[in-house]
């Protein structure tokens, strides 16, 4: 069974709402579920702040209606609630919820004078603009966004409902938006939230009954029939990482061969080997340029170090009966010789393989050639955005703008799983499934980070023989290890390596209904 939370665009979010309504759940019931679940979560997380008062900023649409539900629920529980009605409620459901709450709260207009004179509050709820809003905020809405951000700068905590107002739910673009401490989102997680995590604070996904059917129900699809992407969660990852039994030995923990380390680039393969060792590999063989043998032996003394044979056919003899998976690319270098090396390895062995970095760059715009070499094997490609751009022959901006879809065609064309690294990471399978990993920090935005991922994913591929599982688990663990480092500035890849055991062995805290998933606020 896949993870439980879908990752959706604004259009897909609206379609899920519409489908739930057609199945018999009135739109106002969905609004009340969202607002009441949010009020309960706010009360649980911010009990100390509620005592200092709550101010709720409402807009004209259904997001404003969610805000009225929150305001009424908090006021009925004893909180002192002020509603800044920035723009009059306009949708029927929002008007109905305003009518239901209005006798319990203090209501003030969202004029410039009101915004200036608002007394201090411990908690601010942003219910100005929802998922369907687009374009630059204007007029009273723009003024209210500025007022909310000023409140936060003065010490208030800000909670956005569904998405921070002013943030595009599909792209994450924004010229002016609320910067929240927490974002309470409904039913699924919006793409824009995952792109602009620094605007969202902690993200909490709340169940409001949008799923087509519980548990093993039919998977929902987008407007062209592709399955909606899934958010990869920690419990799912830890349930799929193979346990290491008490009587395990280096054979049962599997052998991983890593081919790379061209002239002047020994560091990449050392990082990959060290990450593989910290991910549970039983034995690692690093095949490198002759001049790097000493560096690899010194940097990863637990690994077997071999040079690239002068006769490349000898590589297959070294690894085909020895390894459970091959990683090709860390520090490999891009040349005619390395292209020949990659082709020889792929031609002489059908072992599961991970292709990264220069093992992809040597096939610029030659997807069909690569597809032929990968035929009849389990394979995983792990490009970053620029490597994907070169391989697929598309513009980098096109990759960034369409990161949630663009890997589907490549995965089907080469018959391999594609892990597109970035913010967030998206995994595409040849069968058309998409999984999203939204863990990690900007500490991973440094040279060598991808080499760590190669070592992690190569180990899990060796142990599971499943590229999708390996991709999802490795990307999640890689990101979680960075989160454990805490800081961004001052954190190195040595720190990430050090925290890998903690990420692998973390005990997941069960979530409390109706919370479906949480993502931590990202550090500055």
DRENMARVO-739928 format. One record per residue (C-alpha): residue number from 1; x, y, z. Coordinates in Angstrom, 2 decimals. Example, Ala and Ser with C-alpha at 12.3 -4.5 7.8 and 13.67 -1.06 7.14 Angstrom:
<recs>
pos,X,Y,Z
1,12.30,-4.50,7.80 $
2,13.67,-1.06,7.14 $
</recs>
This chain:
<recs>
pos,X,Y,Z
1,0.00,0.00,0.00 $
2,1.34,3.49,-0.87 $
3,1.60,6.34,1.63 $
4,-1.64,8.08,2.55 $
5,-1.17,11.73,1.53 $
6,-1.48,13.03,-2.02 $
7,0.55,15.94,-3.38 $
8,-1.71,18.16,-5.47 $
9,-1.84,21.28,-7.60 $
10,-4.52,23.90,-7.08 $
11,-6.64,22.37,-9.84 $
12,-6.22,18.85,-8.46 $
13,-7.13,20.08,-4.98 $
14,-10.34,21.64,-6.28 $
15,-11.15,18.46,-8.21 $
16,-10.76,16.34,-5.07 $
17,-13.15,18.68,-3.24 $
18,-15.62,18.43,-6.11 $
19,-15.41,14.63,-6.19 $
20,-16.04,14.40,-2.44 $
21,-19.10,16.65,-2.80 $
22,-20.40,14.50,-5.67 $
23,-20.00,11.42,-3.49 $
24,-22.40,12.97,-1.00 $
25,-20.41,15.20,1.38 $
26,-21.84,18.75,1.29 $
27,-19.28,21.50,0.73 $
28,-20.18,23.16,4.02 $
29,-19.48,19.91,5.86 $
30,-15.99,19.86,4.33 $
31,-15.51,23.46,5.47 $
32,-16.63,22.64,9.00 $
33,-14.37,19.60,9.14 $
34,-11.41,21.73,8.02 $
35,-12.16,24.56,10.43 $
36,-12.90,22.39,13.46 $
37,-9.86,20.18,12.87 $
38,-7.73,23.32,12.59 $
39,-9.19,24.80,15.77 $
40,-8.44,21.60,17.66 $
41,-4.89,21.49,16.32 $
42,-4.33,25.15,17.21 $
43,-5.65,24.54,20.72 $
44,-3.35,21.54,21.13 $
45,-0.22,23.19,19.77 $
46,-0.63,26.76,21.01 $
47,-2.53,26.55,24.31 $
48,-0.16,29.03,25.96 $
49,-0.55,31.55,23.14 $
50,-4.34,31.37,23.02 $
51,-4.49,32.95,26.49 $
52,-3.11,36.16,24.97 $
53,-5.91,36.31,22.43 $
54,-6.42,35.22,18.85 $
55,-6.91,37.37,15.78 $
56,-8.29,35.73,12.63 $
57,-7.90,37.47,9.27 $
58,-10.64,36.38,6.85 $
59,-10.95,36.83,3.11 $
60,-13.92,36.61,0.74 $
61,-13.84,32.96,-0.26 $
62,-14.02,29.52,1.29 $
63,-10.63,29.95,2.95 $
64,-12.23,32.87,4.79 $
65,-15.10,30.51,5.65 $
66,-12.57,28.11,7.18 $
67,-11.34,31.05,9.24 $
68,-14.85,31.82,10.50 $
69,-15.23,28.19,11.62 $
70,-11.90,28.39,13.47 $
71,-12.86,31.70,15.07 $
72,-16.22,30.37,16.26 $
73,-14.76,27.12,17.60 $
74,-11.96,28.86,19.52 $
75,-14.35,31.47,20.92 $
76,-16.81,28.82,22.11 $
77,-13.94,27.10,23.91 $
78,-13.27,30.29,25.88 $
79,-10.66,32.11,23.81 $
80,-10.82,35.84,23.19 $
81,-11.14,36.03,19.41 $
82,-11.09,39.03,17.11 $
83,-11.96,38.59,13.43 $
84,-10.51,41.09,10.98 $
85,-12.95,40.89,8.09 $
86,-10.58,42.08,5.40 $
87,-13.13,41.53,2.64 $
88,-16.78,40.59,3.15 $
89,-17.57,36.89,2.88 $
90,-18.98,36.13,-0.56 $
91,-19.46,32.38,-1.01 $
92,-22.63,30.85,0.45 $
93,-20.72,28.55,2.80 $
94,-18.47,31.33,4.05 $
95,-21.48,33.58,4.67 $
96,-23.22,30.77,6.59 $
97,-20.17,30.17,8.80 $
98,-19.79,33.89,9.42 $
99,-23.41,34.03,10.56 $
100,-22.85,31.06,12.88 $
101,-19.75,32.58,14.49 $
102,-20.55,36.26,14.60 $
103,-22.23,36.23,18.02 $
104,-19.16,34.74,19.71 $
105,-16.35,36.92,18.37 $
106,-15.37,40.55,18.12 $
107,-15.60,41.62,14.48 $
108,-13.63,44.55,13.05 $
109,-13.23,45.78,9.46 $
110,-9.93,45.33,7.67 $
111,-9.26,49.03,7.16 $
112,-5.83,50.59,7.34 $
113,-6.74,52.32,10.61 $
114,-7.91,49.05,12.15 $
115,-4.74,47.24,11.12 $
116,-2.62,49.93,12.75 $
117,-4.61,49.95,15.98 $
118,-4.94,46.18,16.52 $
119,-3.80,45.31,20.02 $
120,-1.17,42.67,20.64 $
121,-2.25,39.05,20.20 $
122,-0.35,35.87,20.89 $
123,-1.81,34.06,17.91 $
124,-2.74,35.12,14.37 $
125,-4.72,32.93,11.98 $
126,-4.34,33.62,8.27 $
127,-7.55,32.78,6.35 $
128,-7.28,35.39,3.61 $
129,-6.61,33.46,0.41 $
130,-6.90,29.75,-0.27 $
131,-5.65,27.23,-2.77 $
132,-7.55,28.70,-5.70 $
133,-6.04,32.18,-5.45 $
134,-3.44,33.26,-7.99 $
135,-1.64,36.42,-8.95 $
136,-0.25,39.21,-6.83 $
137,-2.31,40.20,-3.76 $
138,-3.80,43.66,-4.03 $
139,-5.61,46.27,-1.97 $
140,-6.96,45.27,1.42 $
141,-5.65,41.70,1.08 $
142,-2.10,42.93,0.46 $
143,-2.38,45.29,3.44 $
144,-3.59,42.44,5.64 $
145,-0.69,40.22,4.59 $
146,1.72,42.99,5.57 $
147,-0.07,43.37,8.91 $
148,0.15,39.63,9.62 $
149,3.86,39.55,8.86 $
150,4.37,42.60,11.09 $
151,2.54,40.81,13.91 $
152,4.86,37.85,13.49 $
153,7.91,40.09,13.54 $
154,6.61,41.51,16.83 $
155,6.42,38.04,18.38 $
156,3.03,36.58,17.47 $
157,2.72,33.05,16.11 $
158,1.07,32.82,12.70 $
159,-1.00,29.87,11.50 $
160,-2.08,29.72,7.85 $
161,-5.10,27.69,6.81 $
162,-4.45,25.40,3.81 $
163,-1.66,27.58,2.38 $
164,-0.02,30.90,3.32 $
165,-1.99,33.68,1.66 $
166,-0.25,35.01,-1.43 $
167,1.62,31.77,-2.11 $
168,0.72,30.04,-5.38 $
169,-0.52,26.58,-4.39 $
170,0.76,24.98,-7.59 $
171,4.11,26.66,-8.25 $
172,5.16,28.09,-4.89 $
173,5.79,31.46,-6.51 $
174,5.03,34.60,-4.54 $
175,5.70,38.30,-4.71 $
176,4.13,38.92,-1.32 $
177,2.84,36.24,1.01 $
178,2.25,35.43,4.65 $
179,5.22,33.80,6.38 $
180,3.69,31.26,8.74 $
181,4.94,29.37,11.77 $
182,2.51,26.56,10.94 $
183,0.41,25.72,7.90 $
184,-2.63,23.49,8.46 $
185,-3.52,21.98,5.10 $
186,-6.56,19.91,4.25 $
187,-6.77,16.42,2.76 $
188,-3.58,16.64,0.71 $
189,-0.43,18.70,0.57 $
190,-0.09,21.45,-2.00 $
191,2.83,21.45,-4.42 $
192,3.58,25.10,-3.75 $
193,3.99,24.41,-0.04 $
194,6.73,21.90,-0.78 $
195,8.57,24.28,-3.11 $
196,8.35,27.29,-0.75 $
197,8.81,25.50,2.57 $
198,10.44,28.51,4.22 $
199,7.12,30.39,3.97 $
200,5.06,27.60,5.55 $
201,6.72,26.74,8.84 $
202,5.65,23.34,10.10 $
203,3.15,21.74,7.72 $
204,0.35,19.62,9.20 $
205,-1.93,17.65,6.87 $
206,-5.43,17.19,8.30 $
207,-7.92,14.58,7.13 $
208,-11.28,16.06,6.08 $
209,-12.59,13.00,4.20 $
210,-11.42,13.66,0.64 $
211,-10.08,10.19,-0.13 $
212,-12.08,8.26,-2.68 $
213,-12.17,5.26,-0.34 $
214,-10.37,4.33,2.85 $
215,-7.23,2.20,2.97 $
216,-7.01,0.20,-0.27 $
217,-9.45,2.28,-2.27 $
218,-8.87,3.30,-5.90 $
219,-6.00,5.64,-6.57 $
220,-6.97,9.11,-7.68 $
221,-5.68,10.45,-10.96 $
222,-4.97,13.81,-12.54 $
223,-6.74,15.20,-15.61 $
224,-4.70,13.04,-18.02 $
225,-5.06,9.82,-16.08 $
226,-1.77,9.77,-14.17 $
227,-1.93,8.71,-10.54 $
228,-1.62,11.65,-8.16 $
229,1.78,11.75,-6.44 $
230,2.18,10.38,-2.93 $
231,4.07,11.99,-0.08 $
232,6.69,9.58,1.29 $
233,6.42,9.40,5.08 $
234,8.72,8.08,7.77 $
235,6.53,5.20,8.91 $
236,6.31,3.93,5.33 $
237,10.10,4.15,4.95 $
238,10.94,2.35,8.17 $
239,8.45,-0.41,7.37 $
240,10.27,-1.14,4.11 $
241,13.92,-0.94,5.09 $
242,15.05,-4.56,5.52 $
243,16.01,-5.37,9.12 $
244,19.53,-6.58,9.84 $
245,19.14,-9.80,11.86 $
246,21.36,-10.69,14.79 $
247,23.18,-13.39,12.83 $
248,23.77,-11.22,9.74 $
249,27.17,-11.23,8.05 $
250,28.70,-9.27,5.21 $
251,27.16,-11.59,2.64 $
252,23.60,-11.34,3.90 $
253,23.96,-7.57,4.24 $
254,24.85,-7.53,0.52 $
255,27.79,-6.26,-1.51 $
256,27.78,-2.94,-3.36 $
257,30.16,-2.01,-6.18 $
258,30.77,1.73,-6.76 $
259,32.44,2.80,-10.00 $
260,33.77,6.35,-10.28 $
261,36.62,8.33,-8.80 $
262,38.20,9.67,-11.96 $
263,41.41,11.73,-11.91 $
264,41.15,14.46,-9.27 $
265,37.75,13.28,-8.00 $
266,38.50,10.67,-5.34 $
267,36.36,12.52,-2.78 $
268,33.08,11.66,-4.51 $
269,33.59,7.92,-4.31 $
270,34.87,8.15,-0.73 $
271,31.65,9.93,0.26 $
272,29.52,7.35,-1.57 $
273,31.39,4.47,0.06 $
274,31.09,5.98,3.53 $
275,27.36,6.57,3.07 $
276,26.92,2.96,1.90 $
277,28.75,1.72,4.98 $
278,26.55,3.86,7.27 $
279,23.48,2.52,5.49 $
280,24.18,-1.12,6.27 $
281,26.12,-2.51,3.28 $
282,28.02,-5.68,4.10 $
283,30.94,-5.07,1.76 $
284,31.84,-2.27,-0.63 $
285,34.16,-2.35,-3.60 $
286,35.29,0.97,-5.08 $
287,36.62,0.91,-8.64 $
288,38.59,4.08,-9.37 $
289,41.31,5.55,-11.51 $
290,44.73,4.17,-10.52 $
291,45.91,7.46,-9.04 $
292,43.03,7.45,-6.54 $
293,43.63,4.05,-4.97 $
294,45.56,5.55,-2.06 $
295,42.96,8.23,-1.40 $
296,40.12,5.72,-1.33 $
297,42.05,3.36,0.94 $
298,42.73,6.22,3.34 $
299,39.24,7.75,3.19 $
300,37.26,4.50,3.26 $
301,39.55,1.81,4.71 $
302,36.65,-0.65,5.07 $
303,36.15,-0.74,1.28 $
304,37.95,-2.91,-1.23 $
305,39.72,-0.60,-3.66 $
306,40.41,-1.63,-7.24 $
307,41.55,0.34,-10.24 $
308,39.64,0.57,-13.46 $
309,41.16,-2.32,-15.41 $
310,43.05,-1.44,-18.54 $
311,40.95,-4.11,-20.22 $
312,37.43,-3.01,-19.40 $
313,35.95,-6.48,-19.84 $
314,37.70,-7.39,-16.59 $
315,35.27,-5.17,-14.66 $
316,32.43,-7.61,-15.22 $
317,34.57,-10.38,-13.76 $
318,35.25,-8.25,-10.69 $
319,31.64,-7.48,-9.91 $
320,29.18,-9.74,-11.73 $
321,29.50,-12.69,-9.33 $
322,30.28,-10.54,-6.32 $
323,27.92,-7.55,-6.07 $
324,24.18,-7.33,-5.51 $
325,24.01,-3.84,-7.05 $
326,26.25,-1.40,-8.88 $
327,26.50,2.37,-8.46 $
328,28.12,4.14,-11.41 $
329,28.97,7.82,-11.53 $
330,30.39,9.46,-8.37 $
331,33.37,11.48,-9.58 $
332,33.55,9.44,-12.78 $
333,34.36,12.29,-15.16 $
334,32.96,12.84,-18.63 $
335,35.08,11.58,-21.50 $
336,35.11,9.05,-24.32 $
337,36.88,6.60,-22.01 $
338,34.28,6.92,-19.25 $
339,31.46,6.55,-21.77 $
340,33.07,3.31,-22.95 $
341,33.46,2.22,-19.33 $
342,29.79,2.74,-18.54 $
343,28.68,0.99,-21.72 $
344,30.95,-1.97,-20.99 $
345,29.64,-2.38,-17.44 $
346,26.02,-2.16,-18.57 $
347,26.61,-4.54,-21.47 $
348,28.46,-7.19,-19.47 $
349,26.20,-7.31,-16.41 $
350,22.48,-7.34,-15.68 $
351,22.85,-6.47,-12.01 $
352,20.57,-3.79,-10.53 $
353,22.23,-0.46,-11.17 $
354,22.18,3.16,-9.99 $
355,23.35,5.75,-12.53 $
356,24.33,9.15,-11.17 $
357,26.30,12.25,-12.18 $
358,28.70,11.61,-15.08 $
359,27.25,8.16,-15.75 $
360,24.22,10.16,-16.95 $
361,26.12,13.10,-18.42 $
362,27.91,10.83,-20.93 $
363,24.49,10.12,-22.48 $
364,23.44,13.73,-23.12 $
365,20.34,13.68,-25.35 $
366,20.78,9.94,-25.98 $
367,17.86,8.52,-24.07 $
368,17.26,5.75,-26.60 $
369,20.87,4.54,-26.34 $
370,20.65,4.46,-22.56 $
371,17.30,2.66,-22.74 $
372,18.88,-0.09,-24.83 $
373,21.69,-0.57,-22.33 $
374,19.26,-0.71,-19.39 $
375,16.93,-3.25,-20.96 $
376,16.14,-6.33,-18.84 $
377,17.57,-4.93,-15.61 $
378,16.38,-3.07,-12.55 $
379,17.71,0.45,-12.82 $
380,17.53,3.78,-11.05 $
381,18.64,7.16,-12.41 $
382,19.36,9.91,-9.86 $
383,19.83,13.19,-11.75 $
384,19.73,16.67,-10.33 $
385,17.88,19.26,-12.39 $
386,20.80,20.16,-14.70 $
387,21.69,16.50,-15.32 $
388,18.06,15.73,-16.13 $
389,18.01,18.71,-18.49 $
390,21.08,17.46,-20.38 $
391,19.92,13.85,-20.59 $
392,16.36,14.60,-21.68 $
393,17.30,17.56,-23.89 $
394,14.97,20.04,-22.20 $
395,15.53,23.47,-20.72 $
396,16.45,23.67,-17.03 $
397,13.59,26.08,-16.33 $
398,11.20,23.63,-17.93 $
399,12.39,20.97,-15.49 $
400,11.91,23.32,-12.54 $
401,8.48,24.45,-13.68 $
402,7.25,20.91,-14.29 $
403,9.19,18.89,-11.74 $
404,6.11,16.93,-10.65 $
405,5.40,15.62,-14.17 $
406,8.53,15.85,-16.26 $
407,10.12,12.59,-15.19 $
408,7.18,10.41,-16.24 $
409,8.17,10.27,-19.91 $
410,11.85,9.65,-19.16 $
411,11.07,6.84,-16.72 $
412,8.84,5.13,-19.28 $
413,11.31,5.70,-22.14 $
414,14.30,4.15,-20.37 $
415,12.31,1.57,-18.38 $
416,13.92,2.77,-15.15 $
417,12.92,4.58,-12.00 $
418,13.97,8.25,-12.05 $
419,14.80,10.13,-8.85 $
420,14.79,13.84,-9.68 $
421,16.69,15.53,-6.87 $
422,15.61,18.95,-5.62 $
423,13.04,20.84,-3.60 $
424,11.19,18.56,-3.30 $
425,12.61,15.32,-4.68 $
426,10.22,13.49,-7.01 $
427,10.48,9.79,-7.90 $
428,8.96,8.48,-11.13 $
429,8.48,4.82,-12.02 $
430,8.10,3.28,-15.49 $
431,4.55,2.28,-14.47 $
432,3.61,5.94,-14.01 $
433,3.70,6.19,-10.23 $
434,5.04,9.34,-8.60 $
435,6.35,9.67,-5.05 $
436,7.46,12.90,-3.41 $
437,10.12,13.21,-0.72 $
438,9.95,16.53,1.12 $
439,12.61,16.01,3.77 $
440,15.97,17.73,4.07 $
441,17.42,21.20,4.39 $
442,19.62,23.55,2.42 $
443,22.58,21.83,4.10 $
444,22.27,19.30,1.27 $
445,22.74,22.06,-1.31 $
446,26.48,21.49,-1.56 $
447,28.93,19.52,-3.68 $
448,29.08,15.86,-2.71 $
449,25.57,15.61,-1.32 $
450,24.48,13.55,-4.32 $
451,27.38,11.17,-3.74 $
452,26.08,10.46,-0.25 $
453,22.67,9.70,-1.76 $
454,24.29,7.33,-4.28 $
455,25.84,5.29,-1.50 $
456,22.58,5.14,0.44 $
457,20.41,4.23,-2.51 $
458,22.91,1.66,-3.83 $
459,22.81,-0.14,-0.50 $
460,19.01,-0.29,-0.33 $
461,18.82,-1.38,-3.97 $
462,21.26,-4.21,-3.18 $
463,19.18,-5.26,-0.20 $
464,15.69,-4.98,-1.77 $
465,16.20,-5.29,-5.57 $
466,13.39,-2.71,-5.83 $
467,14.37,0.63,-7.43 $
468,11.21,2.42,-6.26 $
469,11.64,1.37,-2.64 $
470,15.34,2.17,-2.77 $
471,14.71,5.62,-4.23 $
472,11.98,6.60,-1.77 $
473,13.73,5.26,1.31 $
474,17.16,6.64,0.42 $
475,15.91,10.13,-0.43 $
476,13.87,10.29,2.78 $
477,16.75,9.09,4.98 $
478,19.21,11.44,3.24 $
479,16.92,14.38,3.96 $
480,16.12,13.30,7.50 $
481,19.81,13.03,8.36 $
482,20.26,16.63,7.23 $
483,17.32,17.71,9.40 $
484,18.96,16.10,12.43 $
485,21.98,18.38,11.88 $
486,19.75,21.34,12.79 $
487,21.69,24.21,11.33 $
488,22.41,24.93,7.67 $
489,25.36,27.29,7.85 $
490,28.21,25.42,9.47 $
491,26.86,21.94,8.63 $
492,29.05,19.77,6.39 $
493,28.55,16.41,4.76 $
494,30.59,14.91,7.58 $
495,27.78,15.99,9.89 $
496,25.17,14.39,7.63 $
497,27.16,11.14,7.59 $
498,27.33,11.28,11.39 $
499,23.54,11.58,11.72 $
500,22.69,8.79,9.25 $
501,22.49,6.12,11.99 $
502,19.98,8.27,13.85 $
503,17.86,8.65,10.71 $
504,17.93,4.91,10.00 $
505,16.98,3.99,13.56 $
506,14.48,6.71,14.40 $
507,11.32,5.55,16.15 $
508,8.26,7.09,14.55 $
509,5.76,8.77,16.87 $
510,2.22,7.68,15.92 $
511,0.07,10.48,14.52 $
512,-3.20,11.43,16.21 $
513,-6.39,11.55,14.12 $
514,-7.14,13.63,12.06 $
515,-3.43,14.36,11.39 $
516,-2.28,12.49,8.29 $
517,1.30,13.77,8.09 $
518,3.61,16.48,9.35 $
519,6.69,18.18,7.92 $
520,8.98,20.17,10.20 $
521,9.76,23.83,9.72 $
522,13.00,24.19,7.81 $
523,15.95,25.86,9.55 $
524,17.34,29.12,8.25 $
</recs>
